[in-house]
Amino acid sequence: MGCFVVLFALISPRLAIIFTWIFSGVLGRAYDDWWLPVLGFFLLPWTTLAYAWMWDAGTNEVSGFEWFIVGLAFLADLSSYLGSSRTRTER
């Protein structure tokens, strides 16, 4: 299942979140409430997906190197927003 999620994440992280939600219980185990993954779907999809998978890969917590992966996902989200705003101002 993890390899398919990675392939879908390369296409679109939001698509990967949808497939993760439908075909596994990773989001339910990582997040207590339903609103945080929904908010993450719209605002920080890479971070939401990385946190959920790192939570599930560890011992029901994110620690050590897993935070580095979540941080990289956050930087990917930030770069997508900054890149899109730069493109808008250049036009």
N, C-alpha and C positions, 0 to 999 in steps of 0.2 A: 504494500500500500504506500509506503514511504517514497518509493521511486516514482510512482505515478503522481504523487503530490508535487514532487520536485519538478517533474516535467510540466505539470499544469502551472506551477509557480513561475516557470520560465516564460510561459505564454502570458499569464496574468495571475497575480497573487490573489485577486478577488475570486477568480475561478477556482483556484486551489482551496480557498477558504470554504467555498460552497461545496466542493467535493469532499473536503475533510468533514464538514458538518453532516453531509448526507451519509457518507459511507463509514464513518468511524465516530467514536465518542470522545475524541481528543479535545475538542473545544469544551465539551461539558465537564471533562475532568480538570481542565486547566483553569477555567473561569467559573466562579460560583454563580454569577448572575448572567442573564441573557443579554443585557444591554451593553456590556463592555465589548464582547466580540462584534456586536452590530455597529457600535461606534468605531471600533477598530477597522471594520470592513470599509467604512467610508473615509476615515482619516488616516490610519496607519496600517494598511493591509499587510505589508511585509513584516512589521513588528508583531502584529497580532498572530500571524502564522508562525513566526519563529518562536515566540514565547510559548505558544501552545505545544509545538513539537518538542521544544527543549524541556518543558514541564513534563511531558509524557516520556521523554527519553531518560530523564533522571529519576530520582526517587521522590517524585511528586513535589519537587521544588526546583528552582533554577538557581544554580550555584556554579562558581568557578568559570571554566571556559564557556559554559552555556551562556553566561551573560555577555561574553564577547560576541557570540553569534547573534544574540538579540540586539546588541549595540550595532553590529554591521547592518542588520535589517533596518534599524532605526535610521542609520545613515543613508540607506537606499531610499527609504521613504522621504527623508529630507531632500536628498538630491533630486528626486523626481519632482518635488514641489518647487525647488529653487530653479531647476532647469526649465520647467514650464513657465515660471514667472519671467525668467530671462528671455525666453522665446517670445512671450507676449510683448515685452517692452521693446524688443528689436523690430517688431513689425510695425 
